[in-house]
Amino acid sequence: MDVNLELYKIFYFVVKAGSISRASQELYISQPAVSQAIKKLETRLGGQLFARTPKGIVLTPEGEVLFKYIEQGYNMIMLAESKFTEVMNLDLGNIRIGASDMTLRYFLLPYLEEFHKRYPKIKIKVTNMPSPETVEFLKMGAIDFGVVSLPLYSNEAIEVFEVMKIQDCFVANHQFSQLAGRQVSIKELVEYPIVILEKNTTTRQYIDDFLSQYSISLLPEFELATSDLIVQFACRGLGISCVVRDFADEYIKNGSLFEIDLKEKIPPRHIGIVKLRNEPLTTAAKRFMELVQGNNKLKTEAGLL
């Protein structure tokens, strides 16, 4: 059945106004146009909607049944418009973000804090997982965008925005003091016990690719799930740990660890925001992206400037 919503709108206004003349004024159309619309609707439905009385028009029993549902539908449309406005004004809505331990801790947190202050009614769900899983969640539509460590190794459908430079390094404690104060080659380094992230991470793949340039296949002593644990293993002398420098910076500064000066320098890389290419973001997610890309004060706090 081809539904003419305009006819039902006119019917609704006639009932609420109590007369065709008042309805025509509220709708800014002529009385004959209103009458014609009601007759057309009655013809389509096969029954009479109004009865004339000395006091004016009243709904027939059939008309009352119809109006009960039309009124509900009209109210739902008004509610939908109201909710849409709330979403556009960021008084309602949600953001789904995917982020790894590193990107959450060293980049995302100040932006989450600031966004929540500005838009407290927006609900934010952060799913914590390695960067490759974040990309897969993005492709499945389970998150609006991800904050990942780069590079991506399969990104045809993904749009990438670089937001922060990071540097991988190897750190150790005093038990490996023979490596301090001098340059160390990669080939010498890998003769020692190495602590590194598991293979399902971008960081591990990046380091493996770097080492492969020197025909080295890494056989770690320990493979762990988080960079925090990797730093703790280094502090306890369980091996030489490979981490992003931010994780070890505090321990390097207080003397618990030292950074090994590699002859073969590991190229820096970036943290990036990823979204599906050609897929529009929600209003809330778009505003969050704008905050990240435009707030220099927060960039300084996050270590970008």
C-alpha positions in Angstrom: 0.0 0.0 0.0 1.3 3.4 -1.0 1.1 5.5 2.1 0.5 9.3 1.6 1.8 10.7 4.9 0.6 14.2 3.9 -3.1 13.0 4.1 -2.5 11.6 7.6 -0.9 14.8 8.7 -3.9 16.8 7.6 -6.2 14.3 9.3 -4.2 14.7 12.5 -4.4 18.5 12.4 -8.1 18.5 11.8 -8.7 16.3 14.8 -6.4 18.4 17.1 -7.8 21.7 15.8 -11.5 20.6 16.1 -12.5 22.1 12.7 -11.4 22.3 9.1 -11.1 26.0 9.2 -8.7 26.1 12.2 -6.7 23.2 10.7 -6.3 25.1 7.4 -5.0 28.1 9.3 -2.4 26.0 11.2 -1.4 24.2 8.0 -1.3 27.4 5.9 -3.5 25.8 3.2 -7.0 26.6 2.0 -10.1 25.0 3.6 -11.1 23.3 0.3 -7.7 21.7 0.2 -8.2 20.4 3.7 -11.6 19.1 2.9 -10.4 17.5 -0.3 -7.6 15.7 1.5 -10.0 14.3 4.1 -12.3 13.0 1.4 -9.3 11.5 -0.4 -8.2 9.7 2.7 -11.7 8.4 3.4 -11.8 7.1 -0.2 -8.5 5.3 0.2 -9.5 3.8 3.5 -13.1 2.9 2.4 -14.8 4.5 5.4 -16.0 7.8 6.9 -13.7 9.5 9.4 -15.8 12.5 10.6 -19.4 13.1 11.3 -21.0 16.5 11.3 -22.9 17.7 14.4 -24.5 21.0 15.4 -21.2 21.7 17.3 -19.0 20.9 14.4 -17.2 17.8 13.2 -16.5 14.8 15.4 -14.7 11.5 14.8 -16.6 8.5 13.8 -15.8 5.3 15.8 -13.7 4.2 12.9 -12.0 7.6 12.9 -11.2 7.3 16.6 -9.5 4.0 16.0 -7.4 5.5 13.2 -6.5 8.7 15.2 -5.3 6.6 18.2 -2.5 5.2 16.1 -1.9 8.3 14.0 -1.4 10.4 17.2 1.1 7.8 18.5 3.0 7.9 15.2 3.0 11.7 15.1 4.3 11.9 18.7 7.0 9.4 17.8 8.1 11.6 14.8 8.2 14.6 17.1 10.3 12.6 19.6 12.6 11.4 16.9 13.2 15.0 15.7 13.9 16.1 19.3 16.4 13.3 19.8 18.0 14.1 16.5 18.5 17.7 17.6 19.9 16.5 20.9 22.4 14.3 19.0 23.4 17.1 16.7 23.9 19.4 19.7 25.8 16.7 21.5 23.3 16.5 24.3 22.8 12.8 23.4 24.9 10.1 21.7 27.8 7.8 22.1 31.3 7.2 20.8 33.0 3.8 20.4 36.8 3.9 20.4 39.3 1.1 20.0 42.8 1.7 21.5 45.8 -0.2 22.7 47.4 0.1 26.1 50.1 2.4 24.7 47.8 4.7 22.6 45.3 5.0 25.5 47.9 5.8 28.1 50.2 8.1 26.2 47.9 9.8 23.8 44.2 9.3 24.3 43.6 10.0 28.0 43.8 13.9 28.0 41.5 14.1 25.1 39.0 11.8 26.7 39.1 13.9 29.8 38.6 17.2 27.9 35.8 15.8 25.7 33.9 14.5 28.8 34.2 17.9 30.4 32.7 19.6 27.3 30.1 17.0 26.5 29.2 15.1 29.7 26.0 13.6 28.2 27.9 11.7 25.5 28.7 8.2 26.5 32.1 6.9 25.5 33.0 3.2 25.3 36.7 2.4 24.9 37.6 -1.1 23.9 41.2 -1.9 24.9 43.0 -4.3 22.5 46.1 -4.5 20.3 46.2 -2.3 17.2 45.6 -5.1 14.6 42.5 -6.1 16.5 41.4 -2.5 16.6 41.6 -2.3 12.8 39.5 -5.5 12.5 36.9 -4.1 14.9 36.8 -1.0 12.8 36.2 -3.0 9.6 33.4 -4.9 11.3 31.7 -1.6 12.3 32.2 -2.4 16.0 33.9 0.9 16.7 33.6 4.4 15.2 37.4 4.9 15.0 40.6 3.5 16.5 43.8 5.0 18.0 46.6 2.7 16.9 50.3 2.4 16.6 51.4 2.6 13.0 52.3 1.5 10.5 49.2 -0.4 9.2 50.0 -3.4 7.1 46.7 -3.6 5.3 44.8 -0.4 5.0 43.0 -0.2 1.6 39.7 0.6 3.3 41.2 2.6 6.2 41.9 6.3 6.4 44.9 7.2 8.6 45.7 10.4 10.5 49.1 10.6 12.1 48.9 12.4 15.4 52.0 11.6 17.5 55.6 10.4 16.8 56.9 7.5 18.9 60.3 5.9 19.2 61.0 2.2 19.9 64.1 1.4 21.9 65.8 -1.3 23.9 66.3 -0.8 27.7 68.1 -2.8 30.4 69.1 -2.5 34.1 72.5 -2.6 35.8 72.9 -6.3 35.2 73.6 -5.5 31.6 76.0 -2.6 32.4 78.5 -4.0 29.9 76.2 -2.6 27.2 76.0 0.9 28.7 78.0 3.9 27.5 78.8 2.6 24.1 77.2 1.7 20.8 75.9 -1.8 20.4 75.2 -3.6 17.2 71.9 -5.4 16.6 73.8 -8.7 16.1 75.4 -8.3 19.5 72.2 -7.2 21.2 70.2 -10.3 20.1 72.8 -12.6 21.8 71.3 -11.4 25.1 67.8 -12.5 26.4 65.2 -10.2 24.8 61.8 -9.3 26.3 59.3 -8.1 23.7 55.6 -7.9 22.9 53.7 -10.9 21.5 53.4 -11.4 17.7 49.8 -10.2 17.4 50.9 -6.5 17.9 52.0 -3.8 15.5 55.1 -3.1 17.6 56.3 -6.6 17.4 55.8 -6.8 13.6 57.6 -3.4 13.2 60.6 -4.6 15.2 60.7 -8.0 13.4 60.6 -6.2 10.1 63.4 -3.9 11.2 65.6 -6.8 12.3 64.9 -8.7 9.1 66.8 -6.0 7.2 69.9 -7.3 9.0 69.0 -11.0 8.4 68.1 -11.4 12.0 65.2 -13.6 13.2 64.4 -12.8 16.8 64.1 -15.6 19.4 62.9 -13.8 22.5 63.4 -15.0 26.0 60.0 -13.7 27.0 57.0 -12.6 24.9 54.4 -10.5 26.9 51.0 -9.0 26.3 51.6 -5.4 27.6 54.5 -2.9 27.5 54.1 -2.2 31.2 55.0 -5.8 32.0 58.0 -5.6 29.6 59.4 -2.6 31.5 59.0 -4.5 34.8 60.8 -7.5 33.4 63.7 -5.1 32.5 63.7 -3.6 35.9 64.1 -7.1 37.4 67.0 -7.9 35.1 65.1 -10.7 33.3 66.3 -9.5 29.9 66.7 -6.5 27.6 63.3 -5.1 26.9 62.0 -3.6 23.6 59.4 -0.9 24.3 58.2 2.4 23.0 60.4 5.0 24.8 57.5 6.6 26.6 56.9 3.5 28.7 60.5 3.4 30.0 61.1 7.1 30.2 60.4 7.4 33.9 62.7 4.5 34.8 65.5 5.9 32.5 65.3 9.2 34.3 65.4 7.7 37.8 68.3 5.4 36.9 66.5 2.1 37.2 67.1 1.5 33.5 69.3 2.8 30.7 68.6 2.9 27.0 70.9 0.9 24.8 72.6 3.0 22.1 72.1 1.0 18.9 74.5 1.4 16.0 71.6 0.6 13.6 68.9 3.2 14.5 65.3 2.1 14.7 63.3 4.5 12.5 60.6 6.5 14.4 56.9 5.8 13.7 53.6 7.3 14.7 50.4 6.8 16.7 47.5 7.4 14.3 43.7 7.7 14.3 42.0 5.3 11.9 38.5 5.4 10.4 36.8 3.7 7.6 37.4 5.5 4.3 34.4 7.2 2.8 32.2 6.3 5.9 30.8 9.4 7.7 31.3 9.7 11.4 28.6 10.4 13.9 28.4 14.0 15.1 30.0 13.1 18.5 32.8 11.1 16.9 33.5 13.9 14.4 33.7 16.4 17.2 36.1 14.2 19.1 38.3 14.0 16.0 38.2 17.8 15.6 39.3 18.1 19.3 42.3 15.8 18.7 43.4 17.5 15.5 43.0 21.1 16.7 43.8 21.4 20.4 47.5 22.4 20.8 47.3 22.6 24.6 46.2 19.0 24.8 48.8 18.0 22.2 51.5 19.5 24.5 50.1 17.6 27.5 50.1 14.3 25.4 53.7 15.0 24.3 53.0 15.9 20.7 54.4 19.4 20.8 
